[in-house]
């Protein structure tokens, strides 16, 4: 119980600490509203000719995009903080404490994510409702699966960032890896639904983990069926678990290799 | 080894740490070559250290920058893995029993912080209490104790970002001892601090050792830390122990000298300077070494003032490098070449 209590307290402390960044929140909210507005206009222009694109109406596209943005913009800064701590030597304070380093980072990250979700989720829902009204064909029974998918998408995003962040144990500059992963996540899900991609690329994208960050929950919300749910959730769960395990393995290996700077 | 040892709490035998660092020849060709076929060189940061520290001792681990002090302390706390050699801290192997050891030791790393920047220290204390699995009642009592011990009541509820460096350092110390560590490792605790804050931190360390009976292992390149605090000093250079002696011996043999830097506007009576050990002189500025066993600083200052119109004067401790050079000389040893690369910030070949 004490073991779990320490991580809950890390999350609580992280929430309190992140609430100190009021200016960041306001700026982030402006950005969120702006990108949602731009994409809503964009998809409306694209879909206007026949009223739908690849089965997506403007209403569904807007709700797809809002869900995807909520997941992506609610990410933690785990990549940046790991980079700074490993390179700057601050990791020394983290390594000699009685906790799991990865669990500590996760608990801290969840604190950041909760604070961002508190802002982004209501704002996104309000924007969508004001612009296109409620989601067409929305089924309340889909909500638990959608919420689970959003949580898994956020966790997958976290563990992928943590995995890349931990390469700082080996590399002088790992920002290129992070940049590539971000762009792939953007193309495979955030920019547009995978159904809009050419056949071969779509088939490849469905196999990649990047699609299970934003595409998976957004698709599940806008095209819910038991079949879709069974296609998406197990793969999402698999990739989240895989990157969690890989992060822990990379940490254990990196901590042994660490040659940290001193005073 | 000096001092009366009751129970050994830190023991190392032949402790070594070798870093591998990438080398690169100059120019574009060198960069391409390093990319295709990287070359490495090995750097001996710690070169076979044998050490024993007794319970309750306040030991200074001294040396110039890059001597291997921090690398040693990080190996002892389980952060770095040694290349070879044996070590035991409180009977545990820091490599294999890092978590068990972490409940029993504390650490303060120079200018790094373990406090949450945007929150008051009390929030960090609560979190650390949970991390060290202290019961609420025990933690409450302990927080009260450290507040009193380090006199931090006035700013315990102020966000860390608003604290002065001295106040923050007090809180860092308090945070490090909440779980009553048996040993506390202090890595350059006074680095970058001004004279007043340094003095205050030294008092804290001394109190910690006396009142909490904590064994203290302190690295520093500041001789002032040692003179005022420690009973024993281990000096290392290029990863090797140069000397391990009591402070009394060190004071008598090596710490008894001061350096006076004086700058004259007009030197009117140079005869007053006869007999002084002027180690360097340029124009109206000079550097004088004073052996306090033979001469009084006060008398020397009087003579300096009588010699002319002084524009500026500073009195400082003799540099660590000079002390080490003298120890080598007295032992009839040759000072080894530096085997340590430049200081950098991170991994792969970044000693200390």
Contacts between the chains, C-beta under 8 A, distances in Angstrom:
chain1	res1	chain2	res2	distance
A	2	B	130	7.6
A	2	B	133	4.4
A	3	B	133	7.9
A	5	B	130	5.7
A	6	B	127	7.9
A	6	B	130	4.4
A	6	B	131	5.0
A	6	B	133	7.1
A	9	B	126	7.1
A	9	B	127	5.4
A	9	B	130	4.4
A	9	B	131	8.0
A	10	B	127	6.6
A	13	B	116	6.2
A	13	B	119	6.8
A	13	B	123	5.9
A	13	B	124	7.7
A	13	B	126	7.8
A	13	B	127	4.9
A	16	B	119	6.0
A	16	B	123	6.7
A	17	B	116	5.2
A	17	B	117	7.5
A	17	B	118	4.8
A	17	B	119	5.4
A	20	B	118	3.8
A	20	B	119	7.5
A	20	B	159	7.5
A	21	B	118	7.7
A	86	B	346	6.5
A	86	B	347	7.2
A	87	B	345	5.6
A	87	B	346	4.4
A	88	B	112	8.0
A	88	B	345	6.2
A	88	B	346	7.6
A	89	B	109	7.5
A	89	B	112	6.3
A	89	B	345	6.6
A	89	B	346	7.4
A	90	B	112	5.4
A	90	B	113	7.8
A	92	B	74	6.4
A	92	B	77	8.0
A	92	B	79	5.3
A	92	B	107	7.8
A	92	B	109	5.5
A	92	B	112	6.5
A	93	B	107	7.5
A	93	B	109	6.5
A	93	B	112	6.0
A	93	B	113	7.7
A	93	B	114	4.5
A	95	B	78	7.2
A	95	B	79	4.8
A	95	B	98	7.6
A	96	B	77	4.7
A	96	B	78	5.9
A	96	B	79	5.7
A	96	B	98	7.0
A	96	B	102	5.2
A	96	B	105	7.4
A	96	B	107	6.0
A	97	B	102	5.7
A	97	B	131	5.7
A	98	B	99	5.1
A	98	B	102	4.6
A	98	B	103	5.4
A	98	B	131	6.4
A	98	B	132	6.5
A	98	B	133	7.3
A	99	B	131	5.7
A	168	B	346	7.5
A	168	B	347	7.8
A	169	B	347	6.1
A	170	B	347	7.4
A	170	B	348	7.4
A	172	B	346	7.7
A	172	B	348	7.7
A	256	B	81	5.5
A	257	B	347	7.0
A	258	B	79	7.1
A	258	B	80	6.5
A	258	B	81	8.0
A	258	B	347	5.8
A	259	B	19	5.1
A	259	B	80	6.8
A	259	B	346	7.8
A	259	B	347	4.6
A	259	B	348	6.1
A	259	B	349	6.4
A	259	B	350	5.4
A	259	B	351	7.6
A	260	B	74	6.2
A	260	B	79	6.4
A	260	B	80	6.4
A	260	B	346	7.1
A	260	B	347	6.8
A	260	B	350	7.2
A	261	B	70	7.7
A	261	B	343	6.9
A	261	B	344	6.3
A	261	B	345	5.0
A	261	B	346	6.1
A	261	B	350	5.0
A	261	B	352	7.1
A	262	B	69	6.8
A	262	B	70	2.2
A	262	B	71	5.9
A	262	B	73	7.6
A	262	B	74	6.7
A	262	B	187	6.7
A	262	B	188	8.0
A	262	B	351	7.6
A	262	B	352	3.7
A	263	B	69	7.3
A	263	B	70	4.8
A	263	B	109	6.8
A	263	B	110	4.2
A	263	B	111	7.9
A	263	B	187	4.9
A	263	B	188	3.5
A	263	B	191	5.9
A	263	B	219	6.7
A	263	B	352	7.4
